[in-house]
């Protein structure tokens, strides 16, 4: 079922494993990792209508693409526990280029992504980070009030908050990314990572990432 503007604005039912699903049925990622065949780099690197959100050097020897859902607890755990170390050791040092892509499982996750997309460009990743850190506060039965409070800290007003969640163009851009990942890359769980084209399903530790990227760094 495709979400309407009204559903994104007022959606309130979000449970740990049951949610309003965007565009069809998905399997909620439970953190168990698996690998698949590599995907052609040219296909993976095509950005969606809203453009990619990227950190790191363009010519870094390793490109990591993460597909995540804002209501996914394993995505939040990775964002809080692993990503800061990955950024410090590899992204900021020019070894890894990191691309973050939206893969919402439910209307609430879509709404959170929409707010990040509506924020100023340099506030996208800080807002994503805050939303993951405070996931337990807004992934609740009545999420709009706590979500608005977080959005206000990022510079939104009540009016701009509501306008963003009613922006069909932004929603459709996010849907495009999710649908393409599902149909072309067989993404069906979050988080899912592509490391230089190789798929890794499920939450990864820093050690696991290091093992995956080391051959490219040696080269």
N, C-alpha and C positions, 0 to 999 in steps of 0.2 A: 504494500500500500504506500503510495507516494504521499508525503506530508504536505499539507497546505500551509499557507502563512499562519492561519489561525492555530493549527496544531502545534507549530513551532513556538508560537507565542504563549499558548496556554497549556501545553502538554505537561502533565504532572505525574503520570504514573511511570516510575522507573524503579525496577527491582534489580537485584543482583544478577539474575540470570534470565529474567523475562522482561522484555521491553517492547515498546512500539517500534517496529522495524521499518526502516526506510527501503522501499523498493523490493522487498522480498524477504526470504528467510535466510538467516545467517547463523553460523555456529559461533557462539561467544567464546573467545580465546580463554583457555584455562591455564595458560602458562607452560604447557607441555611443548617442547621444541621438536621440530622436524625439518628436514631439508628437502629441497626439490631440485629439479634441473635448473640450469642457468637460463636467464631470460636475455635476449639480445639487448645490448646496451642502448642502441638507438631507440628501441621501443620504450624502454624504461624511462629514458630521459625526456620524453615528450611531456611537457607541462600541461596542466589543465587551463581552462578559460581564465582562471583567476591568477595564474602564474604560480611558480613554486616558491616555497619558503625555504631559504638556503642559508646555511652557515658554513664558513670555511673557504679555503682557497679553491678557485676554479680548476687549477691544474694539480690538485692533490692526487696522489697515486691511488687513493681509495675513495670510492663514493658509497656512502651508506644511505639508503632510502628506508625510512620507517613509515609504515601505514599504521595509524593508531586511531582509537576511539576515545573521546574525552571521558566517557563513563566507564571505561575499561580499567579495573583495578590493577591489572598487570602492567598496563601502559603507564599508569600513575607511579607504580613502584619503580619501573625502569627510569622514568623521568626524574624521580626524586633521588634514587639510590645510585644509579649507574651513569646517567647522562652527564652530570656535572664533572665526573672524573674523565669520561670520554672527551668532553669538550676541552678540559684543561690539558690533557695529555696528547690529544691527537687532532682535534679540530683547530684549536687556537695555535697549534704549532705547524699547521700547513700540511699535515699528513692525511687528514680525512676531510672530505666534503660531505656535509650532512644535509639531507633533504627530508623535510617532514611533510607528510601528506595525510589529508583528512580521510578517515574511513569510519564515519559514524554508524553505529548500530541502531540508534534510536533518535527520536526527535530532540531529546534533551542534549545529546552529544552534538547533533547538528546545530542546535541553537548556540551552544558554547563555541563551536568552530566559527559560526557566523559572527559572533562578537569579536573573536580574534581577528577575523578578516576585516571587520569594520573599523578596527582600531588603527591608529597611526602605524605606518610600516615598521618603525623601530620598536613598537610595543607588541608586535605579534608574539614573539617568543616569550617575552616577560609575562604576558597575559596567559599564554598556554602553561607556562611554568607555575604561575599562581593557581590556576584552575586545577592542575594536577595535585599540587600540594594541599589544596583545600577541598579536594574531591568529596570528602565525607560530609562537608557542610552543605553542598548544593545538589549532590546526587541523592535526593530525598523525595518524599511523596509530594511536597509542595516546594519546588525548587526556585520559583521566580524571585522571591524576596531575597534569598541569599545570593542568587546569581546576579541580581541587580546591585547588591551591595558590593560585590567583587568588581562588577563593571564600573561602578562609580569611582572606585579607587583607581581605575585605569583611565578615568577622564570622561566616562559616559554620563549623560544626564538621563532622567526618566524618558524624555522625548527621544533622544538619540538611541537609547536602548531599545525602545519599542519600534522605532523606525528600522533599526538594523534587523531585528527579528522578523520584520515584515518584508524584507528585501528579497524578492523572489530570484533576482539575478544572482545574488550571492549564494542562496540555497542551491540553485541549479548548478552553479560552478562547483560546489562541494559534491553534489550528487554525481557530476560527471567524473570526478576523480575516483570516487568510490566504485561506480559502475564499471569504469574501465579496468580498475584493479581486479574486480571480480571476474569480468568476462575475459580479459586478455591475459592476466597474470595469475589467475586462480587463487587470489587472496580470499580467504574465508574465515580468518581469525585475526585477532589483534593481541599483542603487536605482531606484525610481520615485517621482517627486515630483508632487504636485498643488499648484499655486500658485493660490489663489483658484479652485479647481475645474479649472484647466487642467492636463492631464497632460504631464509631461516625463519620458521614459524615459532612464535612464542617468545616469552621474555628471555633475554640474554644477559648473562653476567659480563662484567668487564673482561674477565679471563677468557671467556668464550669468544668475545669480540676480538680480543688480542690475537687469539689463535687463528681466527678467520682472516685477519688483515695482515698478519706477519709476512706471509709469502710475497705479498705485493710491496711491502715496505723494503724487503730485502732486494727485490728486483730493481 
